[in-house]
């Protein structure tokens, strides 16, 4: 995705940075790649996201 076309990402997360995961309920998770990978491998991707749009 071109940096100039990241308006939607910025609206959802407050940042233009990727990666980002959008969950079925519309909430999003944005972190650095290594942190996201570690959280996913640990089976914790879905933890702590209720009530926080950008866990």
C-alpha positions in Angstrom: 0.0 0.0 0.0 1.4 3.4 -1.0 2.1 5.7 1.9 -0.1 8.4 0.3 -3.1 6.1 0.4 -3.0 5.3 4.1 -5.8 7.7 5.0 -8.0 4.8 6.2 -5.2 3.4 8.3 -4.5 6.7 9.9 -8.2 7.2 10.7 -8.5 3.8 12.3 -5.2 3.8 14.3 -4.2 7.4 14.5 -1.0 6.5 12.6 0.0 5.8 9.0 2.1 2.8 10.0 1.6 -0.8 9.2 1.1 -3.6 10.1 -2.4 -3.4 11.5 -5.0 -6.1 12.3 -8.6 -5.3 12.0 -10.9 -7.6 14.0 -14.4 -8.7 13.0 -15.9 -6.3 15.6 -14.1 -3.3 13.9 -11.5 -2.8 16.6 -7.8 -2.6 15.4 -4.5 -3.7 16.7 -1.3 -1.9 15.6 2.2 -2.6 16.8 5.7 -3.2 15.3 6.0 -6.4 13.3 8.2 -8.2 15.8 5.8 -7.4 18.7 2.7 -8.5 16.7 4.5 -11.8 15.7 5.4 -12.6 19.2 1.9 -11.8 20.5 0.4 -14.0 17.8 2.9 -16.9 18.4 2.0 -16.7 22.2 -1.7 -17.0 21.3 -2.5 -13.6 22.8 -3.6 -11.7 19.7 -7.2 -11.5 20.9 -6.4 -10.6 24.6 -7.1 -7.2 26.0 -8.8 -5.6 23.1 -12.2 -4.9 24.5 -12.8 -1.2 25.1 -9.5 -0.2 23.5 -9.5 0.5 19.8 -5.7 0.3 19.4 -4.6 -2.3 22.0 
